[in-house]
Amino acid sequence: MSLPPDMASDLNGVNKELDHSNVRTPAEPLLSVVVPLFNKRRFIGRAIQSIRSQTFTNFEAIIVDDGSTDGGEVAAAEAVGDDPRFRILSKANGGVSSARNTGAQAAAGEWVAFLDADDEWRPEFLARVRDVILKTPDLTMVSAAYEQREHHELILNDWGFGDRGDVVVDYDFEGLWAQNGGPPVWSSAVALKRSAMLKVGGFPEGVALGEDILAWMAMLPTGRRAFIARLLSISHADDTSSLTRAPALKTVLSHERLVESVRSLSHPDSAKIRAIVGTTHCYMLMRVGTKKELVRFLLRYGSTVTPRTWLASLAYVAGLGRFMTSVTTSSPRLEH
């Protein structure tokens, strides 16, 4: 699939004549960038370069090394160089939620934008986010469309809005989730108002799968939300990505927090959302290869999964095959 013409240029093609002034006017909110880092030495340089290439330069960036054992912190320091806008914090491993929360707590900005260590931004990401913040009152969450690269496959995640550059305010979060298989917010294409994020407790620690969606759900009552219909971020799924490798059982079990949370939704499309989340959970349990936990889940949350997923799960438990095709055909893309 070919990229739109305005996205075909490389980061090296950034217009060098743009104004890169670091002077902050009273009307400009200072943006902080938080990058959680754990064993992504091969990719952290790319993420940092995409931050340094932003056309809006009035930001601070905090790299939170979450106990990397592959030299990721050293690679990050090399990529940062002597750029005074960056700092690196080191902590014992506590998971991606802990790393994001640590960065947000240390941030000076009114808003915090997040970027995973193996992803990257288009040069105009922060500029577009800043413009939306300045023009729209009472916002607490701004997200954007993104491009997902999985080996040789390209997926454009625009939630039906296209790549026209429009800004959609007060959109139907649950409705878009139900229609598209995932909510219109992603952890490498989002900025949160720091005070609102900290008030709701940030990202839930101890949850390793679906933790980001739980954070978006917690943010919904805090203020207005906006979606930028422009592909401003790039997700890379490689052999070390959580999108491609089989998860640990503990990780999958933590996803039940999201399964439980969506049970209380009262939106007209709530049943669809519960089916999306429940089907995802069944698929992950089969991927891990645990019949016992799959049976336990079906007994407790069986009403949240589709009849097709029920049949595939029962066939798997009975030893008639994984039936992965029948599950994945009807299941949504997995949450990040």
ZAVO-691224 format. One line per field, with one value per residue: x, y, z of N, C-alpha, C in turn; residue in three letters. Coordinates in steps of 0.05 Angstrom, whole numbers, plus 5000, padded with zeros to 4 digits. Layout:
BEGIN
nu: X,...
nv: Y,...
nw: Z,...
cau: X,...
cav: Y,...
caw: Z,...
cu: X,...
cv: Y,...
cw: Z,...
res: ala,...
This chain:
BEGIN
nu: 5017,5013,5040,5007,5022,5041,5065,5108,5160,5224,5248,5294,5281,5260,5239,5290,5287,5247,5220,5255,5253,5262,5234,5186,5120,5070,5021,5030,5029,5076,5101,5114,5151,5147,5183,5179,5227,5250,5294,5301,5344,5360,5324,5315,5344,5322,5271,5284,5310,5266,5238,5274,5271,5225,5182,5161,5194,5194,5198,5206,5240,5234,5267,5252,5286,5270,5298,5330,5367,5398,5433,5405,5398,5448,5450,5409,5429,5472,5443,5416,5456,5484,5438,5400,5347,5332,5329,5350,5320,5331,5306,5285,5260,5192,5150,5113,5072,5087,5135,5116,5084,5123,5154,5114,5104,5152,5153,5152,5117,5052,5023,5030,5062,5064,5111,5128,5187,5202,5176,5158,5152,5120,5149,5115,5083,5082,5074,5023,4992,5000,4975,4921,4910,4916,4874,4827,4784,4784,4804,4829,4852,4887,4891,4918,4915,4949,5003,5014,5064,5077,5123,5122,5074,5027,4986,4935,4912,4860,4809,4765,4764,4800,4858,4857,4870,4833,4805,4773,4728,4703,4687,4653,4676,4667,4633,4666,4705,4675,4660,4709,4742,4779,4797,4800,4850,4919,4980,5027,5013,4989,4970,4965,4931,4969,4955,4903,4913,4945,4909,4872,4903,4939,4971,4949,4985,5016,4984,4993,4974,4929,4930,4936,4886,4853,4872,4856,4801,4794,4807,4766,4721,4745,4749,4745,4757,4800,4811,4861,4857,4902,4958,5004,5040,5083,5077,5118,5121,5160,5203,5211,5169,5110,5066,5076,5102,5091,5054,5068,5036,5022,5019,4975,4934,4931,4902,4850,4832,4815,4774,4738,4728,4700,4651,4618,4603,4556,4541,4506,4533,4558,4556,4581,4633,4647,4647,4689,4733,4729,4735,4786,4814,4805,4830,4883,4893,4890,4933,4974,4968,4938,4892,4864,4860,4831,4781,4766,4760,4718,4676,4669,4666,4637,4592,4611,4635,4632,4587,4615,4667,4661,4651,4699,4734,4716,4726,4781,4794,4775,4812,4810,4839,4870,4840,4852,4845,4789,4781,4814,4795,4747,4761,4782,4837,4893,4898,4946
nv: 4976,5044,5104,5166,5225,5269,5243,5217,5234,5229,5232,5261,5299,5344,5411,5456,5509,5523,5557,5548,5567,5570,5601,5613,5634,5666,5644,5594,5527,5489,5430,5365,5307,5238,5179,5112,5063,4999,4950,4962,4975,4973,5005,5054,5099,5114,5131,5174,5208,5221,5253,5295,5316,5345,5397,5434,5460,5473,5439,5390,5329,5266,5209,5147,5099,5034,4995,4969,4916,4911,4950,4994,5044,5068,5072,5107,5154,5164,5177,5222,5259,5323,5351,5397,5393,5343,5291,5234,5186,5136,5074,5019,4959,4962,4958,4982,5019,5039,5064,5104,5133,5151,5185,5224,5245,5270,5309,5376,5400,5426,5392,5323,5284,5219,5169,5107,5067,5040,5062,5118,5189,5231,5291,5335,5323,5342,5397,5398,5377,5416,5460,5444,5442,5495,5519,5495,5496,5468,5417,5351,5308,5290,5258,5222,5198,5139,5103,5035,4989,4925,4881,4866,4889,4942,4982,5029,5067,5102,5107,5115,5168,5185,5215,5271,5314,5338,5361,5327,5338,5320,5268,5204,5161,5107,5089,5092,5055,5008,5003,4999,4962,4977,5029,5101,5121,5117,5094,5117,5161,5204,5256,5278,5319,5339,5348,5327,5274,5257,5263,5222,5179,5162,5114,5047,5010,4946,4923,4894,4888,4921,4963,5015,5027,5026,5072,5111,5107,5123,5176,5199,5224,5271,5316,5348,5316,5307,5288,5281,5278,5258,5222,5216,5188,5130,5062,5008,4940,4890,4832,4834,4861,4871,4862,4821,4778,4719,4727,4728,4686,4713,4765,4763,4749,4796,4827,4819,4859,4899,4871,4866,4920,4940,4917,4950,4990,5035,5050,5050,5015,4980,4924,4905,4923,4895,4844,4849,4857,4811,4770,4780,4768,4712,4694,4707,4674,4624,4629,4630,4579,4555,4515,4509,4562,4585,4558,4575,4630,4630,4610,4651,4699,4687,4710,4753,4741,4723,4677,4648,4651,4625,4572,4561,4564,4522,4479,4481,4471,4419,4393,4392,4421,4485,4523,4574,4605,4613,4644,4690,4711,4735,4767,4830,4876,4867,4900,4952
nw: 5000,4982,5009,5028,4988,5019,5061,5044,5048,5081,5150,5146,5110,5132,5132,5134,5141,5175,5232,5289,5340,5410,5445,5492,5493,5535,5520,5501,5517,5551,5526,5549,5535,5542,5543,5552,5567,5556,5545,5489,5457,5403,5377,5403,5387,5339,5355,5388,5351,5319,5355,5362,5312,5309,5286,5320,5373,5427,5477,5530,5538,5567,5580,5605,5633,5646,5678,5639,5608,5564,5549,5534,5558,5552,5496,5489,5513,5478,5432,5448,5458,5467,5473,5507,5519,5533,5582,5621,5660,5708,5733,5775,5745,5731,5697,5639,5651,5700,5685,5649,5684,5721,5688,5675,5725,5736,5698,5671,5639,5619,5589,5570,5523,5496,5474,5451,5457,5412,5370,5326,5311,5262,5234,5245,5289,5345,5335,5311,5353,5392,5367,5366,5421,5436,5409,5425,5478,5545,5536,5552,5529,5472,5410,5353,5285,5261,5231,5220,5219,5204,5196,5131,5121,5117,5156,5160,5211,5220,5238,5205,5192,5155,5122,5123,5154,5187,5250,5299,5349,5413,5400,5391,5434,5452,5411,5365,5380,5382,5328,5301,5325,5362,5408,5391,5407,5419,5447,5427,5400,5427,5472,5538,5586,5639,5693,5697,5683,5726,5767,5759,5769,5732,5689,5699,5743,5745,5708,5647,5597,5558,5591,5572,5548,5593,5618,5581,5585,5638,5632,5603,5632,5650,5617,5553,5489,5432,5364,5316,5249,5218,5195,5239,5268,5275,5282,5298,5289,5308,5317,5371,5392,5431,5401,5367,5391,5431,5490,5561,5610,5657,5639,5603,5639,5669,5635,5646,5678,5644,5618,5660,5670,5624,5630,5658,5624,5594,5544,5480,5446,5479,5486,5440,5449,5495,5473,5437,5472,5504,5466,5448,5495,5501,5454,5466,5511,5487,5454,5490,5510,5552,5578,5626,5648,5608,5611,5662,5652,5615,5645,5681,5651,5606,5581,5555,5507,5437,5404,5366,5384,5432,5413,5386,5429,5463,5429,5427,5481,5484,5455,5400,5365,5354,5328,5312,5266,5262,5306,5301,5254,5267,5308,5338,5324,5367,5430,5444
cau: 5000,5030,5034,4999,5045,5053,5079,5129,5186,5237,5254,5316,5271,5247,5247,5310,5283,5226,5229,5260,5256,5254,5222,5159,5102,5051,4998,5039,5034,5100,5096,5134,5150,5156,5189,5187,5247,5258,5306,5296,5369,5362,5305,5311,5356,5302,5250,5296,5314,5240,5231,5292,5264,5199,5182,5157,5217,5192,5189,5226,5236,5244,5270,5251,5296,5256,5314,5339,5391,5411,5448,5387,5403,5472,5442,5392,5447,5486,5425,5409,5480,5485,5412,5392,5318,5329,5341,5345,5316,5334,5291,5283,5238,5165,5130,5110,5055,5104,5154,5102,5077,5148,5160,5094,5107,5176,5150,5146,5097,5024,5014,5050,5058,5078,5121,5141,5215,5207,5159,5168,5132,5125,5160,5095,5065,5079,5062,4994,4980,5000,4955,4895,4908,4912,4849,4803,4783,4776,4814,4848,4864,4889,4903,4920,4916,4977,5010,5024,5080,5082,5140,5118,5046,5022,4958,4930,4892,4849,4782,4745,4766,4819,4883,4851,4880,4812,4806,4746,4726,4681,4678,4641,4698,4658,4623,4688,4717,4658,4660,4735,4756,4798,4791,4815,4873,4941,5000,5049,5001,4970,4980,4946,4936,4983,4940,4880,4924,4954,4886,4859,4922,4957,4967,4946,5009,5009,4969,5013,4960,4904,4934,4932,4858,4843,4879,4839,4774,4794,4810,4742,4704,4760,4747,4739,4777,4802,4826,4872,4855,4927,4976,5026,5058,5088,5081,5135,5119,5182,5204,5212,5145,5088,5045,5083,5112,5071,5056,5069,5010,5017,5011,4948,4916,4927,4883,4823,4824,4800,4750,4720,4720,4681,4625,4601,4596,4527,4538,4490,4550,4573,4557,4602,4659,4652,4654,4716,4753,4728,4746,4815,4825,4804,4851,4909,4896,4896,4960,4992,4966,4929,4864,4852,4852,4810,4756,4759,4751,4692,4656,4664,4660,4627,4572,4624,4647,4614,4582,4636,4690,4654,4655,4728,4747,4709,4740,4809,4795,4770,4835,4804,4854,4869,4819,4861,4834,4762,4781,4826,4778,4726,4771,4794,4866,4899,4906,4975
cav: 5000,5067,5125,5192,5241,5286,5227,5201,5244,5218,5252,5278,5319,5366,5437,5467,5538,5528,5572,5529,5583,5557,5621,5605,5656,5658,5629,5568,5508,5473,5402,5346,5282,5216,5155,5090,5047,4974,4932,4971,4988,4974,5024,5079,5120,5123,5146,5200,5224,5232,5275,5318,5327,5359,5425,5450,5453,5482,5416,5375,5301,5250,5180,5133,5072,5017,4973,4955,4900,4908,4974,5014,5071,5079,5079,5132,5176,5170,5189,5249,5276,5346,5366,5403,5388,5315,5279,5206,5176,5107,5062,4990,4950,4962,4956,5005,5038,5052,5082,5127,5150,5164,5207,5245,5258,5287,5328,5404,5410,5424,5368,5302,5267,5194,5155,5082,5068,5027,5076,5145,5209,5248,5316,5355,5313,5361,5422,5394,5373,5443,5477,5436,5449,5524,5527,5482,5498,5446,5391,5336,5285,5294,5235,5225,5174,5129,5082,5011,4973,4898,4868,4877,4898,4970,4986,5057,5068,5129,5105,5124,5197,5190,5230,5297,5335,5350,5356,5319,5344,5308,5245,5182,5143,5080,5082,5086,5031,4986,5002,4994,4941,4989,5058,5120,5132,5098,5104,5132,5183,5216,5275,5281,5341,5326,5350,5308,5247,5250,5262,5196,5159,5155,5088,5028,4994,4918,4914,4893,4886,4936,4985,5041,5032,5033,5100,5129,5106,5140,5204,5209,5243,5294,5339,5343,5301,5314,5269,5294,5259,5259,5201,5231,5171,5104,5039,4987,4914,4873,4807,4839,4876,4857,4856,4797,4755,4707,4740,4711,4682,4735,4788,4758,4750,4824,4838,4816,4884,4912,4856,4874,4949,4945,4906,4971,5010,5037,5060,5032,4995,4966,4895,4900,4928,4872,4822,4854,4852,4783,4753,4784,4753,4684,4689,4708,4651,4601,4633,4622,4550,4546,4507,4514,4590,4591,4549,4593,4655,4627,4607,4677,4721,4676,4727,4775,4732,4716,4648,4637,4649,4603,4546,4557,4559,4496,4460,4482,4457,4391,4382,4388,4440,4512,4538,4602,4619,4621,4665,4714,4722,4752,4783,4856,4877,4867,4926,4956
caw: 5000,4980,5029,5016,4980,5040,5081,5031,5055,5105,5171,5137,5092,5146,5122,5152,5144,5194,5256,5311,5364,5435,5462,5500,5499,5556,5509,5492,5538,5548,5523,5557,5521,5559,5528,5569,5553,5568,5526,5462,5449,5374,5366,5417,5372,5319,5370,5397,5327,5311,5373,5356,5286,5310,5277,5344,5389,5455,5493,5544,5534,5589,5574,5630,5630,5665,5685,5615,5611,5538,5542,5522,5570,5539,5469,5491,5519,5453,5413,5458,5455,5485,5471,5534,5524,5541,5606,5624,5687,5711,5755,5774,5727,5743,5676,5622,5665,5720,5671,5639,5707,5731,5670,5678,5751,5735,5676,5677,5620,5625,5574,5567,5500,5500,5451,5458,5449,5385,5350,5318,5303,5239,5245,5253,5310,5368,5326,5308,5380,5405,5355,5376,5449,5438,5396,5436,5508,5563,5528,5569,5514,5443,5397,5324,5269,5260,5211,5234,5202,5215,5177,5104,5119,5126,5164,5167,5232,5220,5249,5186,5187,5133,5127,5112,5171,5203,5278,5308,5378,5427,5385,5407,5440,5452,5385,5347,5390,5373,5298,5289,5339,5382,5413,5374,5422,5419,5466,5415,5385,5446,5492,5560,5604,5661,5719,5695,5684,5753,5784,5757,5777,5710,5677,5720,5747,5750,5685,5626,5571,5560,5610,5560,5545,5619,5623,5564,5597,5662,5624,5589,5647,5660,5600,5525,5474,5404,5347,5292,5226,5202,5203,5251,5283,5262,5300,5286,5302,5301,5331,5400,5399,5444,5381,5351,5407,5449,5516,5585,5622,5676,5623,5594,5662,5677,5616,5657,5690,5623,5614,5682,5668,5603,5638,5669,5604,5589,5517,5463,5433,5500,5481,5419,5461,5513,5456,5427,5493,5512,5445,5449,5518,5494,5434,5480,5527,5470,5444,5512,5512,5578,5578,5652,5651,5588,5622,5684,5641,5602,5666,5694,5633,5581,5569,5541,5483,5416,5401,5350,5401,5450,5399,5381,5455,5472,5412,5436,5507,5479,5441,5372,5349,5365,5314,5312,5244,5267,5326,5291,5233,5278,5330,5331,5328,5396,5441,5450
cu: 5018,5021,5024,5023,5058,5066,5103,5157,5197,5241,5276,5306,5257,5257,5265,5305,5260,5237,5231,5265,5246,5241,5193,5143,5082,5028,5005,5044,5060,5093,5120,5130,5161,5159,5196,5206,5253,5268,5299,5321,5370,5344,5303,5323,5337,5280,5260,5300,5288,5231,5248,5285,5237,5202,5175,5178,5216,5181,5212,5220,5249,5244,5271,5261,5286,5272,5324,5365,5406,5427,5431,5392,5428,5466,5426,5410,5463,5468,5417,5432,5479,5459,5401,5362,5312,5341,5333,5342,5318,5319,5292,5259,5212,5143,5126,5092,5071,5124,5140,5094,5100,5155,5140,5097,5131,5174,5144,5124,5069,5011,5037,5043,5075,5087,5136,5169,5221,5189,5172,5146,5140,5133,5140,5077,5061,5067,5032,4980,4978,4978,4927,4890,4902,4885,4824,4803,4775,4784,4830,4861,4863,4903,4904,4920,4945,4979,5023,5039,5087,5097,5135,5089,5043,4992,4955,4907,4882,4820,4761,4746,4784,4843,4880,4862,4858,4817,4777,4746,4701,4669,4667,4663,4689,4647,4644,4703,4701,4659,4687,4752,4776,4791,4809,4837,4894,4965,5024,5038,4981,4985,4958,4952,4946,4967,4917,4890,4932,4930,4872,4878,4940,4950,4967,4971,5000,4992,4988,5000,4933,4906,4929,4902,4845,4849,4861,4811,4773,4795,4784,4726,4719,4758,4741,4763,4777,4819,4835,4872,4879,4945,5002,5046,5061,5093,5097,5131,5141,5182,5204,5187,5125,5066,5051,5092,5089,5075,5059,5041,5003,5007,4982,4928,4911,4907,4854,4813,4807,4774,4729,4710,4699,4653,4607,4594,4566,4521,4521,4507,4566,4577,4579,4630,4666,4660,4682,4737,4753,4740,4777,4828,4826,4827,4878,4914,4902,4924,4980,4991,4957,4899,4850,4843,4831,4782,4747,4747,4723,4670,4649,4654,4649,4607,4584,4635,4625,4609,4604,4661,4686,4660,4685,4742,4741,4723,4769,4812,4792,4792,4830,4819,4851,4847,4826,4849,4806,4761,4791,4810,4758,4736,4782,4824,4871,4906,4936,4980
cv: 5025,5088,5150,5208,5257,5270,5212,5210,5232,5240,5271,5301,5342,5392,5451,5497,5544,5542,5552,5545,5569,5577,5613,5630,5647,5641,5601,5549,5493,5444,5385,5320,5260,5191,5132,5071,5022,4955,4937,4985,4992,4996,5051,5103,5132,5139,5173,5218,5236,5254,5299,5331,5341,5388,5444,5441,5460,5459,5407,5346,5285,5220,5166,5104,5054,4992,4956,4940,4896,4932,4996,5042,5084,5088,5104,5156,5184,5185,5218,5268,5298,5362,5371,5398,5360,5309,5250,5199,5146,5097,5032,4982,4949,4960,4983,5027,5054,5071,5107,5145,5164,5188,5230,5260,5277,5309,5356,5415,5408,5400,5349,5286,5242,5182,5130,5081,5056,5040,5103,5163,5221,5276,5336,5346,5333,5387,5420,5391,5400,5460,5470,5444,5479,5534,5516,5482,5472,5418,5377,5313,5292,5270,5240,5198,5165,5107,5059,4994,4946,4882,4880,4888,4927,4973,5016,5058,5097,5130,5117,5153,5204,5205,5258,5320,5348,5344,5350,5321,5330,5284,5223,5161,5114,5071,5075,5061,5007,4981,4992,4973,4951,5018,5076,5134,5110,5110,5118,5154,5197,5236,5278,5305,5329,5326,5330,5280,5239,5248,5235,5173,5149,5128,5067,5009,4965,4906,4916,4891,4900,4959,5012,5047,5039,5062,5118,5130,5124,5169,5216,5229,5269,5318,5330,5328,5309,5293,5284,5273,5263,5237,5213,5214,5144,5083,5018,4961,4896,4848,4811,4854,4859,4850,4830,4774,4744,4719,4719,4708,4704,4760,4786,4760,4778,4838,4836,4841,4900,4898,4864,4903,4954,4933,4928,4993,5011,5049,5040,5010,4979,4937,4888,4903,4905,4848,4825,4847,4823,4764,4756,4768,4723,4677,4689,4684,4626,4604,4624,4591,4540,4540,4513,4543,4598,4582,4567,4619,4652,4624,4634,4698,4711,4693,4749,4767,4723,4686,4635,4632,4627,4576,4541,4551,4531,4474,4458,4466,4427,4378,4377,4408,4468,4529,4568,4618,4630,4643,4691,4727,4741,4770,4809,4854,4879,4895,4928,4954
cw: 5000,5000,5014,5009,5002,5062,5069,5038,5080,5125,5162,5119,5106,5136,5142,5157,5163,5219,5279,5337,5388,5454,5468,5506,5520,5546,5501,5516,5532,5547,5533,5542,5540,5542,5548,5554,5569,5546,5497,5450,5419,5362,5379,5402,5352,5332,5377,5373,5318,5329,5367,5330,5286,5301,5299,5364,5418,5472,5510,5539,5556,5581,5601,5625,5653,5671,5661,5621,5585,5530,5530,5533,5557,5511,5469,5495,5494,5434,5421,5454,5476,5483,5499,5540,5534,5568,5608,5653,5687,5735,5753,5757,5742,5723,5662,5636,5685,5707,5661,5662,5719,5714,5673,5704,5751,5714,5686,5660,5630,5612,5571,5542,5503,5473,5461,5445,5422,5364,5343,5310,5276,5250,5255,5276,5332,5359,5323,5335,5394,5393,5364,5404,5452,5428,5408,5466,5521,5553,5550,5554,5485,5431,5367,5310,5267,5239,5226,5214,5216,5194,5149,5100,5130,5132,5172,5186,5234,5230,5231,5179,5164,5142,5117,5129,5188,5233,5287,5339,5389,5411,5403,5411,5438,5425,5365,5354,5379,5343,5287,5303,5360,5385,5397,5389,5423,5434,5454,5397,5402,5464,5513,5577,5630,5687,5719,5697,5712,5772,5783,5762,5755,5698,5700,5722,5755,5728,5661,5598,5574,5580,5598,5556,5572,5626,5606,5576,5622,5655,5613,5606,5655,5642,5571,5512,5445,5389,5322,5270,5207,5213,5213,5266,5269,5283,5286,5302,5291,5318,5362,5410,5413,5425,5367,5368,5425,5477,5538,5597,5641,5662,5614,5617,5671,5659,5626,5671,5669,5618,5635,5679,5647,5610,5648,5649,5598,5561,5500,5450,5454,5495,5460,5432,5479,5496,5444,5448,5502,5492,5445,5472,5512,5474,5448,5497,5510,5459,5465,5516,5539,5577,5604,5655,5631,5598,5645,5673,5629,5623,5680,5675,5606,5567,5552,5514,5463,5415,5386,5367,5422,5437,5395,5407,5465,5455,5420,5462,5503,5463,5411,5354,5361,5352,5315,5289,5250,5288,5315,5269,5243,5300,5321,5333,5358,5405,5445,5479
res: met,ser,leu,pro,pro,asp,met,ala,ser,asp,leu,asn,gly,val,asn,lys,glu,leu,asp,his,ser,asn,val,arg,thr,pro,ala,glu,pro,leu,leu,ser,val,val,val,pro,leu,phe,asn,lys,arg,arg,phe,ile,gly,arg,ala,ile,gln,ser,ile,arg,ser,gln,thr,phe,thr,asn,phe,glu,ala,ile,ile,val,asp,asp,gly,ser,thr,asp,gly,gly,glu,val,ala,ala,ala,glu,ala,val,gly,asp,asp,pro,arg,phe,arg,ile,leu,ser,lys,ala,asn,gly,gly,val,ser,ser,ala,arg,asn,thr,gly,ala,gln,ala,ala,ala,gly,glu,trp,val,ala,phe,leu,asp,ala,asp,asp,glu,trp,arg,pro,glu,phe,leu,ala,arg,val,arg,asp,val,ile,leu,lys,thr,pro,asp,leu,thr,met,val,ser,ala,ala,tyr,glu,gln,arg,glu,his,his,glu,leu,ile,leu,asn,asp,trp,gly,phe,gly,asp,arg,gly,asp,val,val,val,asp,tyr,asp,phe,glu,gly,leu,trp,ala,gln,asn,gly,gly,pro,pro,val,trp,ser,ser,ala,val,ala,leu,lys,arg,ser,ala,met,leu,lys,val,gly,gly,phe,pro,glu,gly,val,ala,leu,gly,glu,asp,ile,leu,ala,trp,met,ala,met,leu,pro,thr,gly,arg,arg,ala,phe,ile,ala,arg,leu,leu,ser,ile,ser,his,ala,asp,asp,thr,ser,ser,leu,thr,arg,ala,pro,ala,leu,lys,thr,val,leu,ser,his,glu,arg,leu,val,glu,ser,val,arg,ser,leu,ser,his,pro,asp,ser,ala,lys,ile,arg,ala,ile,val,gly,thr,thr,his,cys,tyr,met,leu,met,arg,val,gly,thr,lys,lys,glu,leu,val,arg,phe,leu,leu,arg,tyr,gly,ser,thr,val,thr,pro,arg,thr,trp,leu,ala,ser,leu,ala,tyr,val,ala,gly,leu,gly,arg,phe,met,thr,ser,val,thr,thr,ser,ser,pro,arg,leu,glu,his
